[in-house]
Amino acid sequence: MNQDAVKNILLSIEDAPLDFSLIFSGKKSRKVNGLYKPDGREIIIHNKNFQDADGKQNENLLIYTAIHEYAHHLHACKHEGKLPTRAHTREFWAIFHTLLGKAEELGLYKTNFAASPALIELTSRIKDDFLTENGRILKELGHCLIKAQELCAGIGMRFEDYIDRILCIPRVSAKMAVKIFQYDIKPEIGPDNMRFVAGIAGEDARNEVQKAFLAGKSPDTVITSYKSGRPPPEEDPRQRLEKEKLRIERTIGMLTKRLGELEHELDEL
């Protein structure tokens, strides 16, 4: 499989608004399997990383890396050809996981986790004994807290004081557990995803997000999809200016420090 074939595979998964080049470095790297250079819109694959001792290429892992770097390109396309300061954002992972799903459907990338019976057994244990069980416990905690609130009211005591100084748990955690029980969130999606679903105000929206989790969508994909349908929060103008001022001050500080180092090095010459 050459670099042109890999590029065609990427385009067949999803077309790109901006053209890009894909290059095999012909090298082996211990640091990364590939990288994306947004300035030149270049995907570089260290193709020697995917060769065994006999020179045979693991094309499946190569395609995985190519899709990863292509996700960076598509991410940059969403931002006028530029990557955000932090490349691996939730938005990036949502793009990447969506591309992997499409590649699987087209037979261009294969997941072979089922090849290991031991891994299948361990996966079942993780999902059943930890994720689902911890989700069930969290939901039952919410049920118990509702009962505790009623009992506190019955003896004329503040439920908040009970949460703060008897149970010693954050109020926000207690409130979330109660919501999880009241909204009847499914334990199968795991505690972290349950908390996210419980934080959604509308019942229809909660049901849609929970359905996506139950369908096996990654958290980044589900959360990004949900948030993209909501208007971005308005930032206070003063906060925005203060953040910009802080960034500039930090930059000036780093440049001043570097300038001092350069002047010292020049004096030493």
NORMO-V901731 format. One record per residue. N is the residue number from 1. PHI is phi in whole degrees, -180 to 180 (* if undefined). PSI is psi in whole degrees, -180 to 180 (NA if undefined). NEAR is the number of other ideal C-beta (glycine too) atoms within 10 Angstrom. Layout:
BEGIN
<<N:PHI:PSI:NEAR> <N:PHI:PSI:NEAR>>
END
This chain:
BEGIN
<<1:*:121:14> <2:-99:179:9> <3:-68:-32:18> <4:-67:-39:10> <5:-65:-40:11> <6:-66:-42:23> <7:-62:-42:18> <8:-64:-36:11> <9:-63:-45:21> <10:-61:-44:25> <11:-68:-29:14> <12:-74:-24:12> <13:-74:-48:23> <14:-161:131:15> <15:-71:152:8> <16:-108:136:15> <17:-63:-32:10> <18:-118:141:11> <19:-69:158:8> <20:-149:163:22> <21:-113:148:12> <22:-124:125:24> <23:-127:134:15> <24:-86:125:18> <25:-73:-23:15> <26:72:14:10> <27:-123:169:11> <28:-114:131:12> <29:-120:136:14> <30:-85:-15:6> <31:-91:-50:6> <32:-140:157:12> <33:-88:-23:19> <34:-167:171:24> <35:-155:161:17> <36:-123:131:21> <37:-109:103:16> <38:-66:-31:17> <39:-61:-42:9> <40:-102:3:9> <41:52:53:16> <42:-115:131:15> <43:-103:123:24> <44:-115:126:21> <45:-113:125:26> <46:-83:83:20> <47:-65:-22:23> <48:-68:-18:14> <49:-66:-19:18> <50:-108:18:20> <51:-108:137:13> <52:-85:-173:8> <53:-62:-28:5> <54:-89:3:5> <55:85:6:7> <56:-78:135:9> <57:-92:132:13> <58:-87:92:12> <59:-67:-30:17> <60:-65:-45:13> <61:-70:-33:13> <62:-64:-43:22> <63:-64:-38:23> <64:-58:-48:19> <65:-65:-42:20> <66:-61:-41:27> <67:-65:-40:24> <68:-58:-49:20> <69:-69:-34:22> <70:-66:-33:28> <71:-63:-37:25> <72:-63:-41:22> <73:-64:-47:24> <74:-65:-34:21> <75:-64:-44:23> <76:-64:-36:23> <77:-60:-33:17> <78:-72:-16:14> <79:-123:44:11> <80:57:38:7> <81:84:3:13> <82:-116:143:12> <83:-86:147:19> <84:-61:165:13> <85:-56:-41:7> <86:-103:114:7> <87:-69:-42:13> <88:-93:70:15> <89:-87:173:15> <90:-61:-36:13> <91:-63:-41:18> <92:-61:-50:22> <93:-63:-34:18> <94:-65:-42:23> <95:-63:-47:24> <96:-61:-48:23> <97:-66:-34:19> <98:-66:-42:20> <99:-63:-42:21> <100:-61:-42:21> <101:-62:-43:16> <102:-64:-42:15> <103:-62:-38:23> <104:-65:-44:13> <105:-62:-34:10> <106:-86:-4:11> <107:76:20:7> <108:-94:-17:18> <109:-141:138:21> <110:-122:133:11> <111:-97:132:11> <112:-124:34:8> <113:-63:-26:8> <114:-73:-5:9> <115:-72:-17:8> <116:-110:107:11> <117:-58:-36:8> <118:-66:-38:7> <119:-70:-37:12> <120:-61:-45:12> <121:-64:-43:10> <122:-67:-39:11> <123:-61:-42:13> <124:-63:-40:10> <125:-66:-43:10> <126:-61:-46:12> <127:-69:-44:13> <128:-81:-49:11> <129:-84:-19:10> <130:-118:-61:12> <131:-65:-55:18> <132:-67:-42:17> <133:-66:-43:14> <134:-66:-34:15> <135:-65:-40:22> <136:-65:-41:15> <137:-64:-42:12> <138:-62:-41:22> <139:-67:-41:22> <140:-68:-32:14> <141:-59:-43:19> <142:-59:-40:21> <143:-63:-45:14> <144:-66:-36:13> <145:-66:-36:21> <146:-63:-42:15> <147:-65:-40:9> <148:-64:-38:16> <149:-63:-41:16> <150:-65:-41:10> <151:-68:-38:12> <152:-62:-42:17> <153:-63:-35:11> <154:-68:-25:8> <155:-109:11:6> <156:71:31:6> <157:-115:153:12> <158:-76:127:10> <159:-64:-36:17> <160:-62:-38:12> <161:-66:-36:10> <162:-63:-44:16> <163:-64:-46:20> <164:-70:-47:14> <165:-115:-13:8> <166:-100:-53:11> <167:-81:-26:14> <168:57:48:7> <169:-125:151:13> <170:-61:142:11> <171:-60:-37:11> <172:-64:-35:9> <173:-69:-41:15> <174:-64:-44:21> <175:-62:-40:14> <176:-67:-41:19> <177:-62:-40:25> <178:-63:-44:19> <179:-62:-41:18> <180:-59:-41:25> <181:-71:-46:18> <182:-64:-37:13> <183:-85:-5:18> <184:56:51:9> <185:-71:140:24> <186:-73:125:19> <187:-63:-23:18> <188:-60:-23:16> <189:-85:-5:22> <190:89:156:20> <191:-57:-46:22> <192:-63:-45:12> <193:-70:-31:22> <194:-63:-42:28> <195:-63:-40:18> <196:-64:-46:20> <197:-62:-42:23> <198:-65:-22:22> <199:-83:-2:12> <200:-90:131:17> <201:-73:-47:6> <202:-84:140:9> <203:-64:-42:9> <204:-62:-44:8> <205:-65:-41:14> <206:-60:-44:20> <207:-64:-39:13> <208:-66:-43:16> <209:-68:-42:22> <210:-63:-39:23> <211:-62:-40:13> <212:-66:-41:20> <213:-63:-44:22> <214:-65:-26:12> <215:-79:-4:8> <216:93:14:8> <217:-72:146:18> <218:-70:151:17> <219:-55:-41:18> <220:-62:-40:19> <221:-66:-46:21> <222:-67:-48:23> <223:-67:-41:20> <224:-64:-42:19> <225:-63:-42:15> <226:-66:-47:17> <227:-71:-26:12> <228:-68:-19:10> <229:-89:3:8> <230:-113:146:8> <231:-66:142:5> <232:-63:142:7> <233:-63:141:6> <234:-76:130:6> <235:-93:135:10> <236:-62:130:9> <237:-56:-39:8> <238:-65:-42:8> <239:-63:-40:9> <240:-62:-45:10> <241:-67:-38:11> <242:-66:-39:11> <243:-64:-43:11> <244:-63:-42:10> <245:-61:-43:10> <246:-64:-42:10> <247:-63:-43:11> <248:-66:-42:10> <249:-61:-41:10> <250:-65:-43:10> <251:-63:-45:10> <252:-61:-41:10> <253:-61:-45:10> <254:-66:-41:10> <255:-67:-39:10> <256:-63:-42:10> <257:-63:-44:10> <258:-66:-37:10> <259:-62:-42:10> <260:-62:-40:10> <261:-64:-41:10> <262:-66:-41:10> <263:-64:-38:10> <264:-66:-43:9> <265:-65:-38:9> <266:-66:-39:8> <267:-63:-31:7> <268:-75:-22:6> <269:-76:NA:4>>
END
